[in-house]
Amino acid sequence: MNKLSKNRKACLAVSVFVALVAFGLMHAGEYCSILRVIIVQGLGSVFDVLLYLKTKNVFTSYLSHLIFDLISLAMTGNI
């Protein structure tokens, strides 16, 4: 049972939101705007969380994140 609520989905949503904000704030200096942090870091991470929830396998989230990063690096010419 969840400690703060009996609603598992609510607890999961709050914990994912807190983790995404914390992760995004660590990268805030790179993007110079909280809105950009939310869009760039947050929305990409939500996709990874949804993949994990769908498959119950953290490797799928890792693989999707890796592929996204490689595509991003290739598009910017940093590979």
C-alpha positions in Angstrom: 0.0 0.0 0.0 1.2 3.5 -0.8 2.0 5.6 2.3 0.5 8.9 1.2 -2.5 7.7 -0.7 -4.4 4.5 -1.5 -4.5 5.6 -5.1 -1.5 4.1 -6.9 -2.0 6.2 -10.1 -2.0 9.5 -8.1 1.1 8.5 -6.2 2.9 7.5 -9.5 1.9 10.7 -11.2 3.2 12.8 -8.2 6.5 10.9 -8.0 7.1 11.1 -11.8 6.3 14.8 -11.7 8.7 15.4 -8.8 11.5 13.4 -10.5 11.0 15.2 -13.8 11.1 18.6 -12.2 14.3 17.7 -10.2 16.0 16.3 -13.3 14.9 19.3 -15.4 16.2 21.8 -12.8 19.6 20.1 -13.0 19.7 21.1 -16.6 18.1 24.6 -16.3 21.5 26.3 -16.9 21.8 24.8 -20.3 18.4 26.0 -21.5 18.1 29.3 -19.7 14.3 29.0 -19.3 12.0 27.0 -17.1 9.5 26.5 -19.9 12.3 25.1 -22.2 13.3 22.8 -19.3 9.8 21.5 -18.9 9.4 21.0 -22.7 12.8 19.5 -23.5 13.5 17.4 -20.4 10.0 16.7 -19.0 8.1 15.7 -22.1 10.9 13.4 -23.3 11.1 11.7 -19.9 7.3 11.2 -19.8 7.6 9.0 -22.9 10.2 6.9 -21.2 8.0 6.5 -18.1 5.0 5.5 -20.2 7.1 2.9 -22.0 8.2 1.4 -18.7 4.6 1.3 -17.4 3.4 -0.4 -20.6 6.2 -3.0 -20.7 7.2 -3.2 -17.0 10.8 -3.4 -18.3 13.3 -0.7 -17.6 15.4 -1.7 -20.6 12.8 -0.4 -23.0 13.0 3.0 -21.4 16.8 2.9 -21.5 16.7 1.9 -25.2 14.3 4.6 -26.2 16.3 7.2 -24.3 19.5 6.0 -26.0 17.9 6.1 -29.5 16.5 9.6 -28.9 19.9 10.9 -27.7 21.7 9.3 -30.7 19.2 10.9 -33.1 19.5 14.3 -31.4 23.3 14.1 -31.5 23.3 13.1 -35.1 21.0 16.0 -36.0 23.2 18.5 -34.3 26.3 17.0 -35.8 27.9 16.1 -32.4 28.5 12.5 -33.2 
